[in-house]
Amino acid sequence: MKGNQHWHDPVAESYRATISHKVPGYHLLHELTVDVLETEVKKADSHILTIGAGGGEEIVNMLQRKEDWFITGVDPSTSMLDMAKRRVAQLRMEARVTWYETVLNKVSSETVYDAAVSLLVIHFVENRLPFLQEIAHRLRPGAPLVLAFIQGDMTSRVFQQELHMLSLFMQRQGLEKEVFSSFKDRLGHATHPVPEEEMRGHLIEAGFTDIRPYFQAGMIKGLVCKRDCREADDR
């Protein structure tokens, strides 16, 4: 999935065409994400940080829904970021987007954002706490983070059931069995599911509070939280 800096062009080219067939509720997830942000972000001319911007789905949704938002997109994959840039160019909204082709910790933390979005990215990150801390350092006090990820304990019966559900979903979308097999083979290697409670612990330690769910479809979980005001003030 996006956010993986090792992706090559053929994968990037097929991403937009196939991702909604691999992720249950993919389009609804993005719609609800903007709903959450609209509810939480009231400031005019808000600046939104998007981590894992390759593909551009989040950015396109935000640009089309909110005319007074400015987006910063961060992604280390050239081919994926190029796809996002093309989609924004088609909308003729390039002036409202700033791009960083790199990992988050290489982006200056001097700019403080009004919100952050990271969808379907963090399960590619083995060291999740530093990643979340990097996001927190770039948010103003009280700013929301909207996060979606593959959740679950891979050793549990529930996870195995959700994995089977995902295989059925992919089959109904017309994907070859090899697509699911490839996804399953990457679990624990390139893809690192995390139990929701563990993620909540990481978020709290990174300086986030008011953690609550806003989306779930099988093993895909969406959480929204806020940058802790006291922690942010103490930086």
N, C-alpha and C positions, 0 to 999 in steps of 0.2 A: 504494500500500500504506500501512499505518498509519505513523504518525509524520509524515505530511505535513500541516502545519497548514492547508493550503489546501483540505482536503477539505470537501465540503458534505454536508448530511444525507442526500440520496438515495444517495450513495456509501457513507456510513457504514452506512445501513440494509441495503445489499446485501452489505456486506463479509463478515459471518459466513457468509452463505449461499453465497458464491462463492469465498472465498479458498482453500479446500482443493482447488478445481477448477483453480486457477491456479498453485499451488505444489506440485510433486511431493513427496510425503512430509510434507505439512504437519503432520498429527497425530503422526506418528512423530518429527518434529523436536522437537515440544513434549514428548513423552514422554521422549525421550532427554535433553533439556535438564534436566528434573527429576532424571533418573537421575544425570547429571553433578554437579548441585548436591548431591544427597544424598551422593554419594561424597566431595565436596570439603568440604562444610560440616558440621562435627561439633558445633559450639557450640549449646547449648540456647538457645531464645528468639532465634534468629538473625534479623537484619534484612536483607532482600533489596531491592536497588534495581532497579526495572524501568523501562528507558528505552524509550519507545514503547509505553506500556501500553494505548493505545486498542484496544478490541475485547475485551480481558480474557483472551485464551486462556492466556497465560503465568501470569497471576495466579490464575485458576481452577484450573489444574493444580497450582500450588504449594500453594494453600490446601487442596485436597482431599487432597493426598499428605502434607503435613507440618503437623501440628496446632500445632507450636511455632514456626512461622515467622511473621514479621510483614513485610508487603510495603509498599513505597513505590512508587506508580505515577506516572510522569511522562509527560505527553503534551500538546502544545499544542492539539489538536483537541477542541473542546467536544463535538461530536456523537460522536466516537469514545470519548472518556472517559466520556460518559454511558452508552454501551453497556456498557463495562466495569463501571461502577458498578451498573447494573441486574443484570448477571450475578452480581456479588458479593452484592447484596442478596437475590437468589433463594436463595443459599446461607446467608443470615443470618450472614455472616462479616464484616460491615462494620467491626467493631471491630479487625480485624487488618490493615486497609489504610488507608494515608494517601495522599491524592491531591494532585498538583500539576498544575494545568492551565497549563502553561508549558513553555518549553524548558529544557534541563538547566542551562545556565549561569545561569539565574535562580533555581535552587534552592540554598539555603544549603549550603555545604560543611562546616559545623560538625559535622553528623552523619556518622559514619564507619560504613559498611555492611560486612556480613560476606560479601557477594557482590553481583554485578550481572549483569543479563540484558538483552540488547538484540538482539532477533530481527527480521530483515527491516526494518531501519531505516536502517543506516549508508549504504546505497547511495542514499539520498535526500539525503545530506549531502555537499556539495562539499568542504568543508574538514574532512577526517576527523581529522587529527592533533589539532586543538584539541578536537574532540568526545571523542576517546579520553582526552585529558589531563583533561578535566572529569570523566570517569568515574573515572579513577585517583585524582584528588584526593579522592574520596568513598569510597574503599575502604581498609580497614585493611591493614597489611602482610601479604602472603601470601594475600589474599582473591582468589577466582576471578572472572573475567569470562567469561560465556558469550555468544558473538557469532555471529550467522548473517547472511549477506549474499549478494547476487548477485555472483559472482566471475567474472573472466575479462577478457581483452584483446579488446575489441570488433572489432579489426582482424584477429584471428587466425582461422584456419580452424577451430580447435577450438571457438571461441565460436560461429561460424556453425552448426556442427553441433549444438551444444547448443541453440541458438535454434530450429533445425528440430525437434529432439526435443521442445522445450517446446510448439511448435505442434501436434505430434501428440498430446501429452498433453492439451492443452486441448480438442482436437477430440473425443477419446475421452470427455472429461467432459461433452460435450454443449454446450460453449460455442460461441457464434457466432464466425465467423472475425474479425469486427470486434474482439472482445475481445483476441485476440492482436495484431492490427494496431495497436490502440491502445497496447498494451504496447511493441511494437517501436518505434513512433513516439516514445515517451518516452525511449528509450535515448539517453544522452548529453545529454539536456536536463533532464528532471525526475528521471530515474533514472540513476545513475552506477555501473555495474559497476566493480569494482576487481580486478586480478590478486591472487591469494593472496599472492605474495611481496611485493607492494607493501603489502598489509594487514599482513603480518608485520613489515615495516619500520616502519610507523606504530605498531604495538603496542609494539615494542621502544623506539622513541623516546619513546613516551608513558609508559614505565615499567613495562611488562609483560614477563614472562618465562615459561618453561616452556610455550610455545605448541604446541598439538597439535590435530589434527582430531578431531571426534567425529561428524560427519555430512556426507554429500554426496549430493545427488540432482540430477544434471545441473549446472546453473550455480549451484545453491544450496549454499553451503558453511557448515559450522558449525565454529567454533574455540573452544577453551577455553584460557585462560591465567591467570596469577596476577600480582597486584600485586607488583612487585619490592620485597622487604623493605628493601634498602639505599636505594632511591630514595624509598620512603615515609618512612623514618626521617629522610631528609635534608630533608624538606619544611619 
